[in-house]
Structures are given as C-alpha cells and as structure tokens.
C-alpha cells in the first residue's frame, strides 16, 4: 500500500461558514456562531441604524441590543431554518424594532432633561466631533423626508435601498411577496426625490 505524505507545514485553508451554517449552529446554542454573524453583519446593521436614528451613538447602541436580543431569542424560542442566503434581513428587522424602542426611551429622557437647568456651553470643539454632528444633521434631514413616506414603503426602502438587501431578501424579512416589495419600491422612489429636496430646504426647528 502506498503511503501518502502530507506536508504539515502548509496551512489548511477553510472556507468561511455560510449564514445558513451559522444560523443552524445558533439554533443549537452555539454563541460563537453569533460572534461570526456579528463580525459579518455588524457594520451593515450600524449603517442601517444610523440612517434610522441620525445618531452615531444611538446606532452603536442599536447594534449591541440587536445582537443581544437575537441571542436571547434563539435561547428562548429559536426561529425556523434560514430560507434565504443571508441572515442580514432578519437582523435588520430586529434592529428596526430596537430603533423604535430606543426612540421611545430617548423621548422620555428628553422630557426629563428639558426640565433640568441648561449646562454650561462646551469649549472644546474637535474637528471629528464637528464632522459627526454635520453627518447627523444631514441624516436628520433625510430621515425627516423618509418618515413622510407611508410606513410600509419606508420600511421597504430602508431594507433595499439603504441596507442593500435583494428584493427577495427584503420580502422574506417583511413577510410579503416579492411583487409587493417591487410595487412599494416603485411608489417610494417616485415620491422620495421630491421629499428629500423639499426637506433639505428647511432648517431643523
């Protein structure tokens, strides 16, 4: 019998696990699978959350709570098998709900802060802070325009146009037929340019 020699010095290259594999591992309680999904999709969730909230710090909170609550959901009541190639759509639906929860919390905090004495004005204005504030102001203007769309059109636009999901992935995440997603996008894109242009002409009150 011929002996086959293997060069142990040559590194073994393995392909990264697919979202399907990570999803199935997560359903069995593998917390490392969640970490791999985080590494793969956290940036996309963060970008989505920033567009929803117009706040970098809030977007960071949304990312953390999205993956934490995803873990809790899989521990408590695991969803069924993943039916599309990417888990991003599912995560973005969780992130959307987290944005709503944080918005309600922020509103309550603002009401409390409004009753407190005004703080002393800050004197340290770093360039990076100015840039982030400018980004947030611009995103707030866009956010106000998008918020004027009907909710179902807004959510579809956010998933496909902002988050980059395919129409099939968005349909799966929203639980609607692909044809419905196409119709919503057509209406939203027809209205959205006018909404943005009119809203950018107005300074925030």
C-alpha positions as a Markdown table, in Angstrom:
| # | Residue | x | y | z |
|---|---|---|---|---|
| 1 | Unk | 0.0 | 0.0 | 0.0 |
| 2 | Unk | 1.3 | 3.4 | -0.9 |
| 3 | Unk | 1.8 | 5.9 | 2.0 |
| 4 | Unk | 0.6 | 9.4 | 1.2 |
| 5 | Unk | 2.7 | 12.1 | 2.9 |
| 6 | Unk | 1.1 | 15.3 | 3.9 |
| 7 | Unk | 3.2 | 18.5 | 4.2 |
| 8 | Unk | 2.1 | 19.6 | 7.7 |
| 9 | Unk | 3.9 | 23.0 | 7.2 |
| 10 | Unk | 1.4 | 24.0 | 4.5 |
| 11 | Unk | -1.6 | 25.9 | 6.1 |
| 12 | Unk | -5.0 | 24.4 | 5.7 |
| 13 | Unk | -7.4 | 26.9 | 4.1 |
| 14 | Unk | -11.0 | 26.5 | 5.1 |
| 15 | Unk | -14.0 | 28.4 | 3.6 |
| 16 | Unk | -15.9 | 30.7 | 6.0 |
| 17 | Unk | -19.2 | 29.2 | 7.2 |
| 18 | Unk | -22.3 | 30.4 | 5.3 |
| 19 | Unk | -25.1 | 32.2 | 7.0 |
| 20 | Unk | -27.1 | 29.0 | 6.8 |
| 21 | Unk | -24.5 | 27.1 | 8.7 |
| 22 | Unk | -24.1 | 29.9 | 11.3 |
| 23 | Unk | -27.9 | 30.1 | 11.7 |
| 24 | Unk | -28.2 | 26.3 | 12.3 |
| 25 | Unk | -25.3 | 26.5 | 14.8 |
| 26 | Unk | -27.0 | 29.4 | 16.6 |
| 27 | Unk | -30.2 | 27.4 | 16.8 |
| 28 | Unk | -28.3 | 24.7 | 18.8 |
| 29 | Unk | -26.9 | 27.4 | 21.2 |
| 30 | Unk | -23.5 | 28.0 | 19.7 |
| 31 | Unk | -22.6 | 31.5 | 20.9 |
| 32 | Unk | -19.5 | 31.6 | 18.6 |
| 33 | Unk | -21.9 | 31.5 | 15.6 |
| 34 | Unk | -23.4 | 34.7 | 16.9 |
| 35 | Unk | -20.0 | 36.2 | 17.1 |
| 36 | Unk | -19.3 | 35.3 | 13.4 |
| 37 | Unk | -22.6 | 36.8 | 12.4 |
| 38 | Unk | -21.7 | 39.9 | 14.3 |
| 39 | Unk | -18.4 | 40.2 | 12.5 |
| 40 | Unk | -20.1 | 39.7 | 9.2 |
| 41 | Unk | -23.1 | 42.0 | 9.5 |
| 42 | Unk | -22.5 | 44.5 | 12.4 |
| 43 | Unk | -21.3 | 47.2 | 10.0 |
| 44 | Unk | -24.4 | 46.9 | 7.9 |
| 45 | Unk | -26.7 | 46.9 | 11.0 |
| 46 | Unk | -24.8 | 50.0 | 12.2 |
| 47 | Unk | -25.3 | 51.8 | 8.9 |
| 48 | Unk | -29.0 | 50.9 | 8.9 |
| 49 | Unk | -29.4 | 52.1 | 12.5 |
| 50 | Unk | -27.7 | 55.4 | 11.8 |
| 51 | Unk | -30.0 | 56.1 | 8.9 |
| 52 | Unk | -32.9 | 55.3 | 11.1 |
| 53 | Unk | -31.8 | 57.4 | 14.1 |
| 54 | Unk | -29.4 | 60.0 | 12.6 |
| 55 | Unk | -27.2 | 59.4 | 15.7 |
| 56 | Unk | -23.9 | 57.6 | 15.7 |
| 57 | Unk | -24.0 | 56.8 | 19.4 |
| 58 | Unk | -27.6 | 55.6 | 19.2 |
| 59 | Unk | -26.7 | 53.4 | 16.2 |
| 60 | Unk | -24.0 | 51.8 | 18.3 |
| 61 | Unk | -26.5 | 51.0 | 21.0 |
| 62 | Unk | -28.8 | 49.5 | 18.4 |
| 63 | Unk | -26.1 | 47.2 | 17.1 |
| 64 | Unk | -25.4 | 45.9 | 20.6 |
| 65 | Unk | -29.0 | 45.4 | 21.5 |
| 66 | Unk | -29.8 | 43.8 | 18.2 |
| 67 | Unk | -27.3 | 41.0 | 18.6 |
| 68 | Unk | -28.0 | 40.7 | 22.3 |
| 69 | Unk | -31.7 | 40.3 | 21.7 |
| 70 | Unk | -31.0 | 37.9 | 18.8 |
| 71 | Unk | -29.1 | 35.7 | 21.2 |
| 72 | Unk | -31.9 | 35.8 | 23.7 |
| 73 | Unk | -34.5 | 35.0 | 21.1 |
| 74 | Unk | -32.5 | 31.9 | 19.9 |
| 75 | Unk | -32.1 | 30.8 | 23.5 |
| 76 | Unk | -35.8 | 31.3 | 24.4 |
| 77 | Unk | -37.6 | 30.3 | 21.2 |
| 78 | Unk | -35.3 | 29.6 | 18.2 |
| 79 | Unk | -36.8 | 30.6 | 14.8 |
| 80 | Unk | -37.0 | 28.1 | 12.0 |
| 81 | Unk | -34.3 | 27.4 | 9.4 |
| 82 | Unk | -33.0 | 30.3 | 7.3 |
| 83 | Unk | -34.8 | 30.4 | 4.0 |
| 84 | Unk | -32.6 | 33.0 | 2.2 |
| 85 | Unk | -28.8 | 33.1 | 1.7 |
| 86 | Unk | -28.2 | 35.9 | 4.2 |
| 87 | Unk | -29.3 | 36.5 | 7.8 |
| 88 | Unk | -29.0 | 40.2 | 7.4 |
| 89 | Unk | -32.6 | 40.8 | 6.6 |
| 90 | Unk | -33.7 | 39.1 | 9.8 |
| 91 | Unk | -31.2 | 41.1 | 11.8 |
| 92 | Unk | -32.3 | 44.4 | 10.2 |
| 93 | Unk | -35.9 | 43.7 | 11.3 |
| 94 | Unk | -34.6 | 43.2 | 14.9 |
| 95 | Unk | -32.6 | 46.4 | 14.5 |
| 96 | Unk | -35.7 | 48.3 | 13.3 |
| 97 | Unk | -37.6 | 47.2 | 16.4 |
| 98 | Unk | -34.7 | 48.3 | 18.6 |
| 99 | Unk | -34.6 | 51.7 | 16.9 |
| 100 | Unk | -38.3 | 52.2 | 17.8 |
| 101 | Unk | -37.7 | 51.1 | 21.4 |
| 102 | Unk | -34.7 | 53.4 | 21.8 |
| 103 | Unk | -36.6 | 56.3 | 20.2 |
| 104 | Unk | -39.4 | 55.9 | 22.8 |
| 105 | Unk | -36.8 | 55.8 | 25.6 |
| 106 | Unk | -35.0 | 58.8 | 24.2 |
| 107 | Unk | -38.3 | 60.8 | 24.1 |
| 108 | Unk | -38.9 | 60.1 | 27.8 |
| 109 | Unk | -35.3 | 61.2 | 28.6 |
| 110 | Unk | -35.7 | 64.4 | 26.6 |
| 111 | Unk | -38.8 | 65.2 | 28.5 |
| 112 | Unk | -36.8 | 64.8 | 31.7 |
| 113 | Unk | -33.8 | 66.8 | 30.5 |
| 114 | Unk | -36.0 | 69.6 | 29.3 |
| 115 | Unk | -37.0 | 70.2 | 32.9 |
| 116 | Unk | -33.3 | 70.4 | 34.1 |
| 117 | Unk | -31.1 | 73.6 | 34.1 |
| 118 | Unk | -29.2 | 74.2 | 30.9 |
| 119 | Unk | -25.5 | 73.0 | 31.2 |
| 120 | Unk | -22.5 | 75.3 | 30.7 |
| 121 | Unk | -21.5 | 75.6 | 27.0 |
| 122 | Unk | -18.7 | 73.3 | 26.0 |
| 123 | Unk | -15.4 | 75.0 | 24.9 |
| 124 | Unk | -13.6 | 72.0 | 23.3 |
| 125 | Unk | -14.7 | 71.7 | 19.6 |
| 126 | Unk | -12.8 | 68.9 | 17.9 |
| 127 | Unk | -12.9 | 68.5 | 14.2 |
| 128 | Unk | -14.1 | 64.9 | 14.5 |
| 129 | Unk | -17.0 | 66.0 | 16.7 |
| 130 | Unk | -18.0 | 68.7 | 14.2 |
| 131 | Unk | -17.9 | 66.1 | 11.4 |
| 132 | Unk | -20.1 | 63.7 | 13.2 |
| 133 | Unk | -22.5 | 66.4 | 14.1 |
| 134 | Unk | -22.7 | 67.5 | 10.5 |
| 135 | Unk | -23.3 | 63.9 | 9.4 |
| 136 | Unk | -26.1 | 63.7 | 12.0 |
| 137 | Unk | -27.7 | 66.9 | 10.8 |
| 138 | Unk | -27.7 | 65.8 | 7.2 |
| 139 | Unk | -29.0 | 62.4 | 8.2 |
| 140 | Unk | -31.8 | 64.0 | 10.3 |
| 141 | Unk | -32.9 | 65.9 | 7.2 |
| 142 | Unk | -33.1 | 62.8 | 5.1 |
| 143 | Unk | -34.7 | 60.9 | 8.0 |
| 144 | Unk | -37.5 | 63.5 | 8.2 |
| 145 | Unk | -38.1 | 63.1 | 4.5 |
| 146 | Unk | -38.2 | 59.4 | 4.6 |
| 147 | Unk | -40.6 | 59.5 | 7.6 |
| 148 | Unk | -43.1 | 61.2 | 5.4 |
| 149 | Unk | -43.5 | 58.1 | 3.3 |
| 150 | Unk | -46.2 | 55.5 | 4.3 |
| 151 | Unk | -44.7 | 53.1 | 6.9 |
| 152 | Unk | -44.8 | 50.0 | 4.6 |
| 153 | Unk | -43.0 | 52.0 | 1.8 |
| 154 | Unk | -40.5 | 53.4 | 4.2 |
| 155 | Unk | -39.5 | 50.1 | 5.7 |
| 156 | Unk | -39.1 | 48.5 | 2.2 |
| 157 | Unk | -36.9 | 51.4 | 1.0 |
| 158 | Unk | -34.8 | 51.1 | 4.2 |
| 159 | Unk | -34.1 | 47.4 | 3.6 |
| 160 | Unk | -33.5 | 47.5 | -0.1 |
| 161 | Unk | -32.1 | 51.0 | -0.9 |
| 162 | Unk | -30.2 | 51.7 | 2.4 |
| 163 | Unk | -29.3 | 48.3 | 3.6 |
| 164 | Unk | -28.7 | 46.7 | 0.2 |
| 165 | Unk | -30.9 | 43.6 | 0.6 |
| 166 | Unk | -32.2 | 42.0 | -2.6 |
| 167 | Unk | -35.9 | 42.3 | -3.2 |
| 168 | Unk | -36.2 | 38.6 | -2.3 |
| 169 | Unk | -34.4 | 39.0 | 1.0 |
| 170 | Unk | -36.5 | 42.1 | 1.8 |
| 171 | Unk | -39.7 | 40.2 | 1.0 |
| 172 | Unk | -38.6 | 37.4 | 3.3 |
| 173 | Unk | -37.7 | 39.8 | 6.1 |
| 174 | Unk | -41.0 | 41.6 | 5.8 |
| 175 | Unk | -43.1 | 38.5 | 5.2 |
| 176 | Unk | -44.6 | 39.8 | 2.0 |
| 177 | Unk | -44.5 | 38.6 | -1.7 |
| 178 | Unk | -41.6 | 39.9 | -3.9 |
| 179 | Unk | -44.2 | 41.6 | -6.1 |
| 180 | Unk | -45.3 | 43.7 | -3.1 |
| 181 | Unk | -41.8 | 44.8 | -2.5 |
| 182 | Unk | -41.4 | 45.9 | -6.1 |
| 183 | Unk | -44.6 | 47.9 | -6.0 |
| 184 | Unk | -43.6 | 49.6 | -2.8 |
| 185 | Unk | -40.2 | 50.5 | -4.1 |
| 186 | Unk | -41.7 | 51.9 | -7.3 |
| 187 | Unk | -44.0 | 54.2 | -5.3 |
| 188 | Unk | -41.3 | 55.2 | -2.7 |
| 189 | Unk | -38.7 | 56.0 | -5.4 |
| 190 | Unk | -41.2 | 58.1 | -7.3 |
| 191 | Unk | -42.0 | 60.2 | -4.2 |
| 192 | Unk | -38.7 | 60.2 | -2.4 |
| 193 | Unk | -36.6 | 62.7 | -4.5 |
| 194 | Unk | -39.2 | 65.4 | -4.0 |
| 195 | Unk | -39.4 | 64.7 | -0.3 |
| 196 | Unk | -35.6 | 65.0 | 0.1 |
| 197 | Unk | -35.3 | 68.1 | -1.9 |
| 198 | Unk | -38.1 | 69.9 | -0.1 |
| 199 | Unk | -36.8 | 68.8 | 3.3 |
| 200 | Unk | -33.2 | 69.9 | 2.7 |
| 201 | Unk | -34.5 | 73.4 | 2.1 |
| 202 | Unk | -35.8 | 73.6 | 5.7 |
| 203 | Unk | -33.6 | 74.1 | 8.7 |
| 204 | Unk | -34.4 | 71.9 | 11.7 |
| 205 | Unk | -36.7 | 73.7 | 14.2 |
